[in-house]
Amino acid sequence: MTEMTEAENAYNHPPMPEGPMNLWVGDVGAVPELLGQLAEGFRQMVPLGTPAPDFTGELLGGGEYTLSSSKGKKPVCILFASISDPPIISNLDTTPISLNGLYAEYGDKVDFVMVYTREAHPGSGTPPHTSIDDKRARAQQMVDQENVKMPVLVDALDGPIHQRYTMMPNSVYVVNRGGIVAAKSLLLDTTVLKEMLNDVLTWDALDDGDTVVKKSYHERIHVCRAPYDEA
């Protein structure tokens, strides 16, 4: 087995913050400090309205995908995932608006690619990756186990695509056909993703370079839907 480089080791064994990681619980109506810090960092990575950084990576099962190959043709939906934290597992098939359902509905109009990252929550059953073959095997296990329908790109062992776009395990970007970041979410929520896809498709349908297309900018904190909590 080839020994991992320092960069590969550092990416697959990131330092963990000390103390409890409180992302969700705080004072009534407040945003926990850690979530606010993560949101601010994500806002600054590949900002809205800027060109999406190009990348090329191997597709699980063979071949490659290059982001710029879609430019001028279709918008692109980029999702980040690993088997220890697929894009909020319940979003794949369980939620009323499921990720596989969105792929079936929009897959002919939008290029989808799921980028396999480092393990978000490594443990005894899913330890950090030690080789690219190990990473490929985990990606295939995720596809089989979670019934992933869309193409999966296996990021390199030092995670260049993941590190360029987000520090989180299941973020999502929507890039319009001009190659510009039109929408992004710190954490995937399929309800919000459907809105994002509809917006970018409407924009692309109207935008011929001459037609006036009024644009705005929108930010919000939203409550992620989850099937295990009917509320």
Secondary structure, 3 states (H helix, E strand, C coil): CCCCCHHHHHHHCCCCCCCCCCCCCCCCCCCCHHHHHHHHHHHHCCCCCCECCCCEEEECCCCEEEHHHHCCCCCEEEEEECCCCCCCCHHHHCCCCCHHHHHHHHCCCCEEEEEECCCCCCCCCCCCCCCHHHHHHHHHHHHHHHCCCCCEEECCCCCHHHHHHCCCCCCEEEECCCCEEEEEECCCCHHHHHHHHHHHHHHHHHCCCCCCCCCCCCCCCCCCCCCCCCC
